[in-house]
Amino acid sequence: MDWLTAVERLRSAREHGVLVTVASVRGHAPREAGAKMVVAADRTWGTVGGGNLEAVAVARARALLDAGALQPELLPVTLSDKVPFQHGVQCCGGEVTVLLEPLPVVPAVAVFGVGHVGLELARILARRDLELHLVDSRPEQLTPERLSVLDDALARVHVHHVPVLPELVLAELPPGAHVLVMTHDHAEDAALCDAALRTPQLGSIGLIGSAGKWARFRRKLADEGHPPEAIERITTPIGLPGITGKDPATIAVSVAAALALAFQRDGTTVRAGW
């Protein structure tokens, strides 16, 4: 398997890894600059030359994984029998610098309801390196023409048209996914809140709506057997408290900012496209 396929596989499996690249070479070395390998906690793909060089790089990459490091670093290695070595003598005589780039698990966000606010929020989130799931029971909300504003997305956008029981999508979401409930139908919202509380391993759960709507939902969720501490997992209203505008773009900016804070609490790094 080549290194690019390995990176894609780790991302799809939501596993951390490190991309190791020969950044520079002076003198003789087993691989040329640009050679790459991918290191995960329990396996590797590709090679940067084998021997002590590769073993040192793999050991350092796994130390970064264990530490949860997110910043890249350069690692110089001298290929000489005159310097200390850890994994066997490698006396090519050159000097190699390898670049170690952590490959974090990117955040996942699911937006249930791609109406005015949902689409504005999708436009903002699509400019981040994350897994973005858009779910709606109405086909007209998910047409290619309407979603064309996401054509240049940095995020990976997954579109789910679910005419019946959109809450079934919850079980398909990756662990830790942040869920936002903002459909056109309060009954659909209520069903999603109930199902989200019954779905393990989700991240935050947010619900758009008024205080009156939430009071009714709280009673309904309690009647359906959810204990108070479970119900408290749902955040409503969503967004940052200090932003009170009600137009779709303002709400979307507020919700996106709150999500950015959640990503920081999760310890994830999100590459921005803006």
TIKEMAR-805482 format. One record per residue: x, y, z of N, C-alpha, C, O, CB in turn. Coordinates in steps of 0.001 Angstrom, whole numbers, padded with zeros to 6 digits, always signed. Atoms other than C-alpha are relative to their C-alpha. Glycine has a CB too. Layout:
XYZXYZXYZXYZXYZ
...
This chain:
+000839-001196+000000+000000+000000+000000+000879+001252+000000+001826+001327+000782-000952+000002+001224
-000797-001219+000022+001388+003450-000874-000406+000914+001160-001440+000715+001798-000165+000732-001353
+000200-000838-001184+001620+006204+001722-001296+000789-000057-001949+000993+000967+001159+000951+000163
+001221-000799+000112-001276+008243+000347-001233-000844+000321-002149-000377+000997-000121+000602-001410
+001101+000903-000323-003631+005261+000508-000037-000274+001497-001113-000361+002088+000130-001317-000782
-000058+000230-001443-002434+004621+004062-000571+001183+000774-001295+000996+001752+001438-000265+000437
+000554-001188-000655-003233+008214+005054-001523-000004-000112-002224+000282+000858+000584+001293-000622
+001445+000041+000205-006708+007841+003542-000640-001068+000879-001718-000860+001436-000327-000262-001476
+000569+001084-000816-007253+004556+005357-000062+000407+001471-001059+000150+002146+000835-001295-000157
+000015-000449-001390-006272+006045+008710-001104+001031+000228-001796+001001+001245+001364+000591+000387
+001048-001023-000163-008576+008998+008153-001373-000650+000039-002197-000318+000891+000062+001040-001144
+001305+000658+000049-011502+006764+007222-000268-000801+001269-001401-000860+001746-000088-000914-001222
+000147+000792-001221-010871+004555+010254+000048+000872+001254-000135+000374+002365+001090-001063+000067
-000103-000945-001107-010473+007677+012439+001070-000448+000996+000846-000502+002206-001359+000148+000705
-001158+000381-000796-007072+006528+013674+001095+001052-000178+001280+001602-001264+000515-001413-000406
-001133-000921+000057-004130+008766+014521+001193-000670-000701+001330-001893-000685+000397+000463+001430
-001209+000496+000636-000886+008413+012582+001008+001123-000136+000752+002259+000264-000313-000611-001370
-001048-000990+000267+002308+010200+011613+000524-000245-001407+000857-001376-001760+001163-000083+001061
-000616+000067+001324+003521+010939+008082+001476+000357+000152+001811+001443+000624-000717+000963-001022
-001441-000183-000113+007319+010562+007946+000564+000222-001405+000367-000604-002296+000679-001233+000696
-000550-000357+001309+009133+012256+005041+001490+000292+000117+001914+001011+001021-000740+001218-000590
-001411-000390+000077+012816+012392+004184+000033+001427-000543-000227+001659-001723+000843-000995-000916
+000045-001409+000388+013125+016170+004122+001261+000445-000719+001203+001240-001658-000217+000863+001215
-001259-000398+000640+016791+016497+003208+001039-001089+000205+000972-001860+001162+000511+001353+000566
-001075+000996-000046+019874+014361+002538+001321+000692-000317+001417+001452-001281-000270-001175-001002
-001370-000439+000300+023580+015223+002737+000868-001244-000062+000900-002026+000888+000542+001023+001078
-000839+001175+000154+025978+012616+001433-000820-001226-000364-001890-001105-000961+000780-000257+001272
+000664+001254+000359+024982+008972+001059-001095-000343+001011-000934-000164+002218+001026-001147-000083
+001128+000402-000841+021649+007733+002380-000795-001071-000737-000728-001151-001963-000909+001226+000358
+000729+001093+000654+019369+004739+001725-001185+000448-000846-001602-000281-001746-000483-000954+001030
+001102-000509+000818+016527+006889+000332+000237+001458-000313+000951+002157+000407-001355-000186+000712
-000137-001378+000434+016296+010175-001492-001007+000886+000738-001969+000402+001334-000194+000108-001525
+000952-000952-000573+014592+013333-000240-001364-000183-000655-001461-000380-001867+000498+001457-000179
+001368+000190+000494+010826+013026-000587-000559-001376+000288-001770-001573+000192-000048+000246-001471
+000498+001337-000346+010619+009343+000402-000881+000097+001240-000589+000863+002159+001181-000995+000240
+000986-000126-001063+007669+008784+002726-000401-001364+000552-000319-002393-000120-001227+000740-000507
+000649+001150-000602+006177+006314+005144-001044+000511+000985-000997+001666+001408+001036-000936+000703
+001044-000350-000954+003169+006329+007437+000112-000940+001189+000258-002153+001034-001420-000079-000649
-000139+000771-001236+003350+005204+011055-001287+000114+000803-001766+001215+001073+001218+000494+000836
+001122+000057-000935+000389+004122+013171+000479-000652+001280+001648-001022+001388-001208-000778-000603
-000400+000536-001297+000391+002790+016708+000509-001426-000104+001380-001832+000666-001159+000057+000966
-000340+001423+000044+000702-000829+015606+000455-000504-001358+000637-001708-001542-001167-000793+000432
-000439+000449+001319+001782-000874+011970+000562+001189-000775+000385+002344-000390-001171-000663-000781
-000569-001037+000850+003603+001036+009233-000261-000341-001460-000545-001486-001812+001515+000159+000262
+000111+000180+001445+003337+001549+005479+001131+000793-000658+001440+001906-000234-001410+000464-000532
-001074-000686+000696+006159+002453+003088+001304-000096+000772+001397-000786+001787-000364+001452-000232
-001322+000057-000635+009794+003010+003991+000768+001283-000286+000622+001887-001348+000800-001231-000498
-000920-001111+000225+012307+005812+004447+001437-000499-000023+002373+000295+000072-000173+001077+001083
-001349+000523+000194+015274+003474+004103+000384-001161+000872+001454-001739+000682+000955+001061+000214
-000319+001139-000847+015140+000806+006779+001107+000292+000991+001551+001432+001127+000385-001167-000844
-001124-000107-000914+017814+000169+009374-000241+000948+001151-001379+001222+001531+001200+000430-000739
+000077-000885-001162+018607+002502+012242-000789+001265-000305-001560+001725+000537+001397+000367+000474
+000724-001213+000390+017274+005557+010344-001502-000200+000155-002175+000585+000822+000337+000390-001452
+001445+000211-000039+013809+004095+009919-000477-000363+001403-001536+000090+001836-000399-001093-000984
+000403+000398-001342+013705+002519+013371-000069+001205+000938-000984+001305+001755+000968-001044+000554
+000026-001208-000821+014577+005847+015015-001208+000861-000357-001880+001393+000526+001302+000803-000178
+001139-000806+000432+011960+007648+012929-001316-000594+000498-002193+000135+000960-000019+000117-001527
+001227+000659-000462+009280+005070+013794-000156+000166+001508-001250+000450+001997+000012-001501-000375
+000064-000156-001455+010159+005214+017494-000425+001410+000381-001247+001599+001277+001355-000329+000636
+000368-001385-000319+009934+009005+017505-001442+000279-000397-002158+000974+000323+000943+000990-000709
+001383-000195+000437+006675+008943+015530-000968-000569+001032-001987+000051+001335-000233-000661-001374
+000895+000611-000987+005121+006602+018083+000042+000738+001338-000940+000749+002080+000369-001468+000208
-000059-000844-001198+006356+008795+020915-000923+001209-000171-001596+001621+000774+001460+000464+000277
+000920-001105+000274+004486+011671+019264-001445-000454+000131-002278+000270+000676+000248+000572-001399
+001353+000533-000124+001386+009485+019019-000380-000176+001464-001483+000185+001872-000121-001335-000740
+000288+000222-001425+001628+008536+022690-000228+001311+000734-001030+001377+001665+001143-000769+000662
+000125-001303-000658+001985+012197+023659-001172+000805-000518-001492+001858+000032+001265+000792-000177
+001090-000774+000590-000924+013293+021495+000471+001268-000680-000281+002238-000775-001003+000349+001050
-000571-001200+000626+001357+015765+019714-000738+000340-001287-001194-000542-002014+001499-000199-000289
+000683-000464+001205-000170+017859+016959+000923+000799-000919+000598+001009-002088-001199+000844+000380
-000902-000830+000798+002797+019935+015756+001063-000869-000675+001565-001811-000062+000669+001080+000882
-001066+000741+000684+005275+018630+013139+001357+000314+000600+001537+001343+001253+000006+000324-001494
-001354-000263-000461+008937+018317+013976+001005-000617-000963+000696-001557-001695+000208-000547+001424
-001102+000505+000812+012257+017748+012219+000907-000850+000881+001196-000496+002025+000798+001168-000658
-000858+000923-000742+014464+014850+013291+001264-000260-000814+001187-000923-001848-000746-001337+000313
-001254+000274+000719+018144+014814+012187+000578-001351+000421+000564-001696+001602+001033+001126+000258
-000609+001307-000274+019830+011407+011927+001311-000074-000787+001332+000143-001998-000973-001190-000390
-001298+000179+000640+023533+010843+011205+000243-001481-000244+000128-002294+000673+001132+000605+000862
-000217+001399+000379+024330+007615+009341+001490-000302+000053+002177-000307-000968-000573-000296-001421
-001442+000210-000189+027751+006850+010807+000216-000958+001159-000561-000975+002113+000738+001348+000260
-000325+000891-001112+029354+004200+012992+000766+000726+001103+001191+000114+002083+000814-001185-000501
-000708-000798-001003+030999+007045+014926-000956+000666+000987-000506+001316+001931+000851+001058-000682
+000982-000638-000875+027751+008201+016585-000818-001078+000695-000884-002210+000216-000923+000965-000800
+000838+000986-000684+025463+006478+019101-001144-000451-000914-001714+000344-001661-000563+000587+001320
+001091+000532+000799+022918+004232+017466-000857-000901+000884-000372-001464+001866+000538-000776-001240
+000933+000747-000825+019861+002453+018822-000393-001344-000606-000710-002289+000116-001228+000822+000238
+000601+001156+000660+018888-000125+016250+000943-000606-001041+000501-000999-002120-001320+000397-000660
-000951+000562+000935+022049-001370+014584+000799+001083-000714+000307+002192-000926-000716-000865-001007
-000880-000968+000664+024962+000351+012839-000476+000231-001425-000819-000710-002140+001472-000489+000007
+000331-000363+001370+024140+002224+009639+001023+001040-000431+000925+002209-000058-001480+000544-000129
-001181-000834+000228+027331+003666+008191+000085+000502-001435+001156+000479-002041+001257-000775+000343
-000023-000549+001362+026299+005175+004845+000884+001238-000081+001451+001544-001130-001422+000342-000465
-000855-001175-000027+028147+008297+005917-000728+001302-000201-000119+002366-000095+001037-000124-001023
+000742-001229+000261+025387+010777+005166-000738+000507+001224-000665-000063+002312-000977-000218-001118
+000866-000571-001028+023077+012940+007197-001388+000185-000603-001547+000715-001702+000569+001360+000541
+001384-000056+000474+019323+012734+006861-000836+000754+001023-000689+000552+002229-000576-001433-000242
+000997-000638-000863+016617+014992+008261-001377-000470-000443-001741-000356-001613+000107+001566-000055
+001358+000449+000324+013125+013546+008446-001008+000939+000646-000799+001451+001746-000234-001465+000473
+001105-000819-000486+009928+015512+008872-001088-000931+000515-001542-001821-000204-000550+000946-001121
+001062+000797-000626+007363+013990+011255-001242+000875+000121-001241+001874+000839+000443-000547+001407
+001235-000781+000005+003827+015261+010663-001134-000830+000595-001582-001790-000031-000357+000461-001439
+001138+000727-000572+001081+014056+013031-001241+000115-000883-001527+001168-001452-000311+000522+001404
+001238+000062+000767-002116+013011+011286-001147-000176+000994-001486-001306+001345+000030-001169-001059
+001022+000117-001033-004885+013814+013769-001312-000539-000564-001548-000514-001772-000235+001351+000660
+001370+000345+000371-008396+012450+013724-000785+001309-000083-000854+002059+000891-000654-001007+001036
+000700-001276+000171-010469+015306+012308-001376-000075+000645-001936-001165+000767-000127+000364-001501
+001330+000008-000597-013733+016356+013967-001072-000430-001006-000878-000368-002220-000330+001382+000555
+001161+000339+000813-017088+015153+012691-001205+000775+000533-001427+000854+001741-000270-001543+000014
+001198-000764-000368-020254+017254+012675-001151-000481-000872-001000-000645-002083+000226+001550-000168
+001206+000382+000735-023765+016165+011696-001054+001076+000199-001432+001387+001328-000533-001391+000466
+001040-001027-000026-026328+018832+010820-001292-000644-000485-001408-001017-001652+000389+001245-000888
+001303+000559+000348-029884+017502+010881-000947+001158-000286-001389+001863+000621-000557-000918+001146
+000831-001111+000434-031962+019951+008871+000831+001015-000753+001549+001816-000154-000691+000656+001190
-000823-000892+000829-030411+021817+005961-000900+001097-000564-000988+001302-001774+000717-000792-001159
+000799-001156+000380-032772+024767+005940+000876+001229-000110+002056+001127-000446-001126+000239+001008
-000763-001244+000154-031710+028417+005959+001218+000018+000926+002332+000311+000491-000898+001218+000288
-001121-000009-000944-029591+028129+009109+000956-001150-000292+002174-000976-000280-000512-000091+001449
-000842+001168+000252-028361+024629+008301+000929+000199-001184+002091-000203-001135-000859-001215-000233
-000837-000216+001177-027092+025658+004882+001069+001049+000279+002219+000892-000132-000857+000424-001197
-001010-001007-000360-025390+028787+006220+001089-000616+000876+002272-000321+000706-000659+001192+000731
-000977+000658-000857-023728+026662+008886+000892-000940-000812+002101-001003-000590-000707-000772+001120
-000784+000902+000849-022650+024097+006292+001033+000772-000810+002153+000298-001000-000922-000789-000940
-000941-000806+000784-021040+026852+004224+001220+000385+000835+002338+000416+000320-000694+001265-000536
-001121-000355-000874-018905+027883+007212+000830-001238+000327+002054-001229+000194-000511+000663+001301
-000725+001204-000416-018027+024376+008383+000738-000652-001162+001776-001283-000963-000959-001001+000622
-000630+000634+001168-017184+023237+004854+001374+000565-000280+002144-000033-001031-000874+000167-001228
-001310-000598+000208-014174+025537+004952+001010-000481+001037+002115+000053+001131-000105+001512+000041
-000895+000603-000988-012653+023446+007750+000275-001448-000380-000516-002077-001083-000608+000085+001425
-000353+001389+000283-010901+020090+007556-000713-000887+001010-000199-001142+002100+001550-000219+000053
+000790+000857-000878-013584+017882+009075-000920-000870-000842-001004-000720-002061-000816+000842+001013
+001004+000832+000649-016204+015257+008267-001355+000641+000275-001789+000716+001424+000052-001493+000515
+001257-000728-000142-019477+017085+007635-001137-000835-000584-001147-001148-001774+000080+001385-000698
+001160+000787+000411-022727+015111+007495-001230+000913-000034-001571+001549+000963-000229-001211+000967
+001207-000806+000181-025813+016884+006135-001177-000940-000184-001188-001761-001101+000136+000971-001216
+001116+000943-000032-029095+015124+006854-001308+000775-000116-001520+001755+000598+000024-000854+001303
+001314-000632+000118-032595+016089+005715-000982-000994-000586-000625-001838-001407+000068+001279-000873
+001049+000870+000529-035872+014341+005037-000631+000570-001260-001433-000102-001907-001069-000226+001048
+000582-000675+001165-036730+016826+002252+000990-000006-001161+002063+000587-001049-000406+001452+000353
-000958+000085+001106-035112+016084-001119+000369+001353-000578+001492+001540-001047-000557-000864-001090
-000287-001300+000611-035388+019687-002280+001076+000773+000756+001659+001708+000209-001266+000830-000071
-001039-000689-000766-033002+020772+000496+001397-000502-000340+002394+000123+000022-000252-000167+001483
-001289+000644+000241-030250+018501-000777+000312-000143-001487+001105-001003-001869+000027-001361+000656
-000264+000087+001432-030275+019085-004522+001428+000465-000293+001966+001298+000436-001025+000846-000799
-001348-000457+000369-026889+019484-006232+000066+001504-000220+001068+002139+000110+000464-000711-001254
+000000-001443+000252-027882+023003-007258+000061+000774+001316+000817+001738+001434-001252+000410-000803
+000021-000714-001280-028630+024076-003679+001312-000183+000751+001790+000740+001409-001171-000482+000864
-001244+000277-000721-025499+022434-002304+001242+000377-000798+002363+000096-000372+000065-001461+000369
-001157-000381+000821-023290+023821-005069+000883+001023+000712+002047+001192+000348-000468+000566-001346
-000811-000955-000768-022139+026487-002573+001090-000720+000787+001989-000082+001335-000889+000815+000958
-001006+000782-000721-020123+023654-001010+000979-000675-000950+001775-001513-000525-000675-001048+000872
-000834+000688+000994-018359+022645-004228+001493+000144+000281+002273-000740-000073-000305+000532-001385
-001427-000201-000277-015032+024087-003042+000350-000379+001435+001333+000113+001988+000392+001457-000263
-000164+000336-001413-015317+022503+000404+001347-000644+000284+001814-001491-000478-001109-000924+000447
-001158+000702-000537-012196+021561+002318-000462-001216+000794+000205-002250+000810+000851+000940+000886
+000576+001118-000743-014377+019362+004508-000436-001101-000959-000661-000860-002145-001193+000471+000856
+000616+001093+000748-015542+015970+003331-001486-000002+000334-001880-000234+001477+000666-001387+000341
+001439-000186-000210-019265+016411+002884-000731-001289-000351-000586-001818-001453-000541+001186-000851
+000801+001209+000181-021581+013415+003298-001475+000407+000056-001945+000927+001068+000339-001089+001095
+001402-000417+000093-025171+014000+002182-000894-001205+000238-000725-002249-000393-000305+000646-001384
+000925+001082-000348-027945+011864+003685-001429+000490-000228-001941+001308+000537+000203-000466+001487
+001431-000258+000156-031444+012109+002248-000746-001180+000602-000678-002297+000089-000393+000216-001512
+000684+001064-000727-033591+010123+004677-001465+000406+000151-001821+001083+001115+000669-000265+001401
+001405-000427-000052-037317+010545+003931-000721-000440+001265-001603+000264+001757-000738-000533-001196
+000660+000546-001186-038326+008391+006914+001076-000315+001039+002124-000871+000709-000843-001283-000351
-000880+000323-001125-036634+008112+010323+001446+000483-000207+002368-000333-000232-000003-001499+000232
-001370-000508+000149-033617+010399+009820+000878-000303+001205+002104-000267+001102-000027+001490-000235
-000799+000309-001186-032563+009485+013369+000832-001268-000161+001763-001506+000609-000900-000140+001201
-000798+001201+000239-031272+006194+011957+001431+000340-000419+002338-000478-000264-000661-000861-001070
-001343-000424+000410-028299+008165+010597+000924+000117+001212+002139-000027+001077-000065+001348-000752
-000831-000181-001196-027103+008720+014176+000920-001193+000237+002076-001027+000628-000881+000221+001226
-000799+001206-000239-025902+005123+014415+001142-000140-001001+002085-000890-000752-000887-001236-000060
-001036+000080+001018-023792+005612+011267+001116+001022+000210+002146+000958-000460-000611+000192-001361
-000974-001068-000184-021898+008639+012584+001244-000520+000708+001159-001462+001496-000615+001156+000791
-001234+000438-000672-018266+008288+013691-000034+000350+001477-000733+001282+001875+001232+000636-000659
-000055-000312-001434-017500+008218+017420+000427+001442+000237+001329+001950-000430+000963-000953+000719
-000346-001371-000335-017374+011678+018935-000633+001047-000884-000357+002235-000715+001449+000157-000050
+000619-000969+000904-019465+013296+016212-000886+000973+000781-001642+000579+001669-000827-000725-001085
+000848-001037-000596-021085+016573+017235-001293+000086-000815-001257+000158-002043+000740+001394+000040
+001304+000061+000656-024814+016590+016456-000751+001302+000236-000833+001792+001362-000823-001205+000515
+000820-001202-000075-026932+019645+015688-001375-000307-000573-001497-000735-001721+000665+001183-000756
+001374+000315+000386-030710+019244+015530-000698+001306-000333-000917+002138+000548-000759-000775+001134
+000624-001248+000448-032381+021983+013485-000894-000254-001210-000785+000445-002217+001075+001054-000344
+000861+000324+001132-035009+020424+011233-001183+000955-000061-001346+001832+000787-000491-001449+000091
+001190-000830+000206-038200+022012+009940-001188-000467+000836-002223+000199+000853-000383+000003-001468
+001135+000678-000632-040396+019744+012094+000335-000281+001464+001289-001003+001754-000352-001324-000750
-000285+000206-001418-040561+019828+015903-000123-001460+000400+000612-001918+001274-000930+000842+000846
+000115+001430-000307-041701+016203+015998+001265-000740-000424+001728-001644+000272-001234-000610-000700
-001250+000601+000467-038634+015249+013967+001141+000366+000934+001989-000470+001247+000320+000452-001437
-001020-000423-000962-036453+017292+016307-000085-000829+001284+000935-001275+001810-000156+001499+000323
+000183+000750-001244-037942+015512+019333+000482-001433-000157+001136-001974+000733-001472+000017+000427
-000441+001378+000241-037343+012088+017801+001519-000069-000081+002122-001026+000406-000626-000552-001294
-001460-000020+000105-033745+013032+017010+000647+000175+001370+001652-000473+001663+000452+001123-000943
-000551-000183-001339-033108+014255+020562-000087-001298+000795+000872-001684+001463-000738+001127+000739
+000181+001275-000696-034510+011016+021983+001015-001026-000500+001664-001705+000295-001439-000528-000195
-000924+000990+000573-032440+008892+019589+001446+000347+000304+002257-000548+000539-000198-000104-001512
-001380-000404-000279-029274+010940+020173+000392-000388+001423+001516-000832+001658+000173+001519-000206
-000303+000374-001379-029493+010342+023916+000136-001509+000164+000743-001977+001127-001079+000522+000932
-000097+001460-000050-029814+006621+023206+001170-000529-000841+001404-001736-000890-001308-000625-000481
-001108+000400+000868-026806+006595+020839+001315+000230+000720+001667+001380+000983-000029+000778-001336
-001264-000191-000725-023491+005973+022609+001068+000627-000887+001001+000559-002114+000503-001335+000550
-001229-000496+000626-020217+007701+021740-000189+001253-000847+000725+001637-001577+000588-001071-000851
+000122-001282+000684-021689+010885+020287+000731+001071+000797+000958+000922+001998-001487+000384-000198
-000564-001153-000678-020028+014197+021074-001118+000864+000548-002056+000353+001160+000899+000810-000946
+001032-000902-000497-022087+017259+021908-001289-000152-000807-001273-000578-001962+000492+001452-000051
+001315+000023+000649-025800+017441+021084-000606+001385+000172-000800+001841+001299-000941-001122+000609
+000570-001335-000052-027273+020826+020215-001366+000036-000653-001606-000650-001646+000923+000996-000668
+001368-000133+000508-030900+021793+019610-000316+001464-000205-000135+002272+000705-001025-000647+000965
+000416-001364+000266-032104+024975+017946-001448+000172+000470-002259-000747+000357+000145+000344-001514
+001381-000225-000392-035242+026547+019332-000130+000907+001203+000856+001345+001796-000664-001301+000284
+000340-000924-001081-036964+028646+021960-000004-000704+001348+000094-001928+001428-001359+000640-000256
+000101+000555-001344-037186+028191+025719-001274-000823+000150-001271-001858+000817+000034+001119+001046
+001250+000743-000078-040811+027086+025322+000106-001364-000668-000392-002359-000142-001119+000797-000634
-000206+001285+000691-039857+024393+022817+000813-000940+000882+000481-002120+001001+000717+000212-001366
-000847+000856-000819-037138+023107+025133-000746-000495+001241-000539-001630+001671+001267+000749+000411
+000775+000436-001174-039519+023011+028126-000887-001190-000368-000999-002147+000397-000868+001169+000555
+000835+001124+000442-041863+020761+026155+000856-001233-000257+000472-002344+000110-000788+000374-001273
-000882+001130+000305-038959+018590+024960+000523-000645+001285+000604-001870+001375+001179+000460-000881
-000502+000552-001260-037579+018209+028493-001030-000938+000631-000705-002040+001074+000357+001135+000980
+001054+000840-000580-040907+016898+029732-000155-001293-000791-000285-002373-000215-001339+000759+000040
+000182+001178+000851-041228+014549+026765+001157-000989+000185+000935-002196+000285-000110+000420-001482
-001159+000877-000167-037694+013193+027162-000030-000689+001368+000319-001864+001486+001306+000802-000165
+000122+000613-001322-038265+012628+030881-001073-001089-000009-000884-002156+000575-000331+001068+001063
+001069+001000+000092-041525+010810+030119+000462-001250-000738-000039-002347-000489-001220+000592-000702
-000504+001142+000770-039597+008589+027698+001111-000745+000727+001713-001667+000177+000503+000467-001350
-000923+000758-000841-037295+007488+030503+001404+000530+000110+002251-000127+000715+000073-001345-000488
-001352-000546-000089-034249+009726+030144+000196+000692+001350-000611+001543+001721+000268+000989-001161
-000254-000661-001286-032754+010735+033513+000455+001439-000205+000915+001789-001292+001056-000775+000804
-000367-001421+000144-032051+014428+034181+001425+000212-000500+001671+001094-001323-000166+000706+001322
-001398-000210+000416-028277+014034+033767+000196-000296-001484+001060+000303-002123+000941-000883+000831
-000079+000268+001439-028797+012551+030288-000600+001158-000785-000037+001592-001791-000724-001318-000351
+000658-001111+000700-031196+015318+029262+000895+001228-000035+000866+001998-000995-001336+000346+000672
-000897-001153-000056-028602+017881+030341+001095-000056-001053+001788+000938-001271+000624+000099+001367
-000991+000086+001077-026345+016596+027554-000398+000864-001194+000452+001260-001991+000177-001455-000444
+000473-000800+001136-028496+018546+025106+000168+001479+000328-000300+001955+001363-001492-000324-000336
-000212-001435-000162-027449+022170+024711-001004+000767-000840-001103+000556-002049+001439+000392-000387
+000920-000886+000707-030111+024706+023802-000183+001261+000847-000359+001139+002059-001382-000708-000278
-000239-000264+001428-030023+027406+022657+001442-000311-000377+002318-000404+000483-000327+001467-000343
-001335+000296+000489-027017+026641+020503+000719+001299-000355+000099+002347-000537-000061-000941-001220
-000788-001170+000341-024200+029014+019715+000586+000667+001233+000432+000175+002350-000843+000988-000766
-000595-000750-001093-022343+031559+021828-001051+000892+000645-001806+001560-000061+001192+000837-000496
+001063-000741-000682-024520+033215+024488-000037+001481-000333-001117+002071-000360+000150-000159+001470
-000021-001439+000227-023397+036748+023675-000477+000445-001365-000653+001641-001599+001356+000497+000203
+000448-000349+001357-024533+036605+020051-001495-000282-000078-001919-001435-000003+000793-000812-001106
+001451+000146-000131-028283+037238+019953-000765+000200-001305-001992+000094-001314-000507+000972+001015
+000703-000210+001268-029068+037931+016295-000726-001253-000451-000296-002368-000157+000975+000445-001078
+000826+001128+000404-031728+035737+014721+000038-000290-001498-000590-001249-001946-001405+000245+000416
-000071+000316+001423-030905+035930+011020+000887-001224-000192+001791-001456+000610+000542+001211-000817
-000712+001273+000165-029549+032635+009604+001515+000114+000026+002183-000718+000641-000405-000627-001280
-001457-000116+000053-026020+033884+008920+000589+000253+001385+001630-000308+001727+000406+001123-000952
-000497-000290-001337-025599+035276+012446-000066-001234+000886+000878-001525+001620-000793+001141+000627
+000113+001233-000786-026887+032083+014054+001082-000991-000417+001700-001638+000429-001402-000633-000171
-001000+000954+000496-024582+030024+011839+001394+000356+000497+002145-000529+000907-000013-000041-001533
-001307-000431-000498-021521+032091+012804+000125-000335+001488+001162-000827+001933+000205+001522-000235
-000024+000280-001427-022430+031744+016481+000169-001487+000279+000956-001868+001146-001271+000509+000653
-000089+001451-000206-022892+027972+016251+001369-000516-000416+001951-001355+000272-001104-000730-000790
-001326+000427+000453-019680+027519+014268+001066+000371+001022+001989-000407+001265+000333+000627-001361
-000969-000410-001016-017765+029489+016909-000074-000908+001227+000957-001271+001794-000239+001462+000410
+000153+000913-001131-019203+027301+019679+000599-001367-000316+001198-002003+000552-001481-000146+000373
-000606+001272+000403-018160+024217+017727+001524+000083+000035+002192-000871+000432-000474-000397-001407
-001458-000158-000036-014634+025595+017382+000517-000157+001424+001578-000742+001638+000415+001373-000569
-000382+000178-001402-014474+025776+021175-000092-001472+000402+000760-001973+001136-000895+000858+000917
+000146+001427-000299-015742+022191+021394+001159-000797-000587+001657-001727+000046-001337-000533-000545
-001139+000690+000604-013007+021069+018982+001243+000187+000861+002019-000752+001040+000254+000516-001432
-001154-000248-000861-010414+022714+021240-000072-000856+001258+000938-001410+001693+000081+001486+000374
+000146+000834-001199-011823+020914+024282+000282-001462-000314+000812-002197+000519-001408+000146+000590
-000265+001386+000416-011642+017651+022331+001478-000252-000245+001917-001400-000300-000787-000331-001259
-001418+000155+000295-007971+018329+021642+000270-000291-001456+001332-000816-001790+000576-001087+000834
-000198+000242+001429-008447+018128+017871+000482+001268-000673+000177+002378-000236-001299-000501-000662
-000466-001126+000802-006745+020343+015328-000747-000002-001309-000796-001019-002000+001528-000062-000238
+000777-000097+001222-008851+021571+012451+000693+000966-000945+000833+002150-000641-001449+000455+000294
-000668-000835+000995-007065+022874+009387-001028+000900-000667-002065+000433-001137+000738-000868-001056
+000944-000964+000553-008743+026021+008132+000283+000252-001456+001430+000209-001900+000047+001303+000771
-000132-000361+001385-009401+026902+004540-000308+001455-000250-000422+001880-001400-000880-000851-000830
+000229-001423+000199-010076+030555+005163+001147+000802+000548+001133+002030+000472-001298+000434+000648
